[in-house]
Amino acid sequence: MIRPFEKPIYVTQPLLPDKQALVDKIDEIYASKQLTNGGPQFLKLKSELQKYLGVPHVSLFCNGTLALQLAIKALDLTGEVITTPFTFPATPHSLVWNNITPVFCDIEPATFNIDPEKIEALITDRTSAILPVHVFGNPCRMNEIERIAKKYHLKVIYDAAHAFGVKYQGKPIGTFGDISMFSFHATKSFNTLEGGALTYADPSLTEKLYYLKNFGIIGQEAVITVGTNAKMNELQAAFGQLVLERIDQEIADRKRLTELYRERLSGVRGITLLPILDAIEYNYQYLPILVQPEYGLSRDTLFEKLKEYNVLARKYFYPLCSDLACYRGQANARSGDLTTARRVAREILCLPLYGELAEPIIKDIVKIIKYLTKNQ
Ligand code: T4K
C-alpha cells in the first residue's frame, strides 16, 4: 500500500534565483530608477541570451504569446498559416489575433511534431507560412519543413516555447527558420517570471520588432506603425540574468531525473516514453508519457488516480486546439486528417519534472504507476 504524498507534487516548479542576489539586483534597479523601456538590466539580459542561445539577433518581450503575435506581424503574414493542433492555444491564437486562419496539420507519432509529409496537401494560394512547434523540446524535421517553405515561397516561424537551449546537429535551435519564439514563463526551465524572446537572422527585423513592441513610437513626436506594448521590464530582465546563472545545473538535474524515470518506467506495459532524438542536445523540460491500451487503465483514469496520491500530472496538450470551442467550427478542424494528433492527445500525460524534485518522489510516482496497473 502506497500512501498519498503529504503535499501536492506539481508538474513543475519554477527555477528561482538566489534570493540575496535578487535583493542586490533590486538595489541596482532602485538606484537607477529605470523600471522598463530598455534599461540596463534589459540590455544585459539581451546580450547574455544572445550568447547563450547562440543566435545572431534576439528581441525580448513581456511574454511568449505577444512575442509570437508580433513575429507574425513583422513578417507581414496573411491568409492561412499551417500549424499543429497539438500545442498550447497560444500558438493558433497568435495567428487569429493577426486575422489569419490556422490550418491544422497532423503530427508525427514519434515526436508529436507537425508531420512534414502532410504539409504540402494543405497549401493553398492563401497560405503565407508554416508555424511548427518543437513540442516538449524535440526539434521538428526542419530540413523537410524548410524545403517545402522554399518551394512554395512560405515563411517559417518556429514556436520554440519548449526548446530553450536545445541544439540540433550542433546548431542552436533558434537559428532555424525566419524567426523562433521562446517562452520564459514561470513554468519553463528558463524563466523571467513571464517573458519571451524572438531570435532571427535578418537584421532588418530588429527595428521592425522594436517599433511593434513599443507602440510604433519613433523619437518623441512620431508614430510610424500601430504597435502595441510588449516590452520586457527591468525586474523581469534582472530575474532572468540570475536564473540564467543556474540554468545549466537545472538542465543537468532534469537530465538525471529523466534518466531515473526512464530506467524505472522501462518495461511497464503500455507506458511509452517520448524518444529523445539522436543528434540533439536536449533540455529535459517535460516528462511526457503515452498511456496506451496495454497499460490497462486509460490516461484519464491514471490522471485521476495520480491526483488521489497528490501527484498533479498534466494533460499537455488535451484537448487538441482544433477541438477547442473557438476552433472546432472551422472546416479544416472538423474534416482534416488529424488521426495521430487525436490519438496522442488521448494518451498523453506529463509527469512532474523539475530540478529540485527529489529522487525518492520519482521512485514513488513510478511505484504508484506500477501498482495501479497490477491492482486494477
Ligand atoms: N507556445 C507553446 C507551445 C506553449 O507551451 C506556450 C506556453 C506558449 C506558446 C505561450 O508562451 P507564454 O505566453 O506563456 O510565455 C502553462 C503556462 O502558463 C504556459 O506558459 C505554458 N505554455 C503551458 C504549457 O503551461 P498552465 O495553464 O498549465 O499553467 P499553470 O498555472 O496551471 O501551471 C502549471 C503548474 O506549474 C502548476 O500546477 C504549479 C506550477 N507553477 C505554476 C506557476 C505559474 C508553479 O509552481 N509556480 C508558478 O508560478 O499553462
Boltz pocket constraint, residues with backbone or C-beta under 6 A from the ligand:
constraints:
  - pocket:
      binder: B
      contacts: [[A, 10], [A, 11], [A, 12], [A, 13], [A, 14], [A, 63], [A, 64], [A, 65], [A, 66], [A, 87], [A, 88], [A, 90], [A, 91], [A, 133], [A, 159], [A, 161], [A, 162], [A, 182], [A, 183], [A, 184], [A, 185], [A, 186], [A, 187], [A, 195], [A, 196], [A, 312], [A, 314], [A, 316]]
      max_distance: 6.0
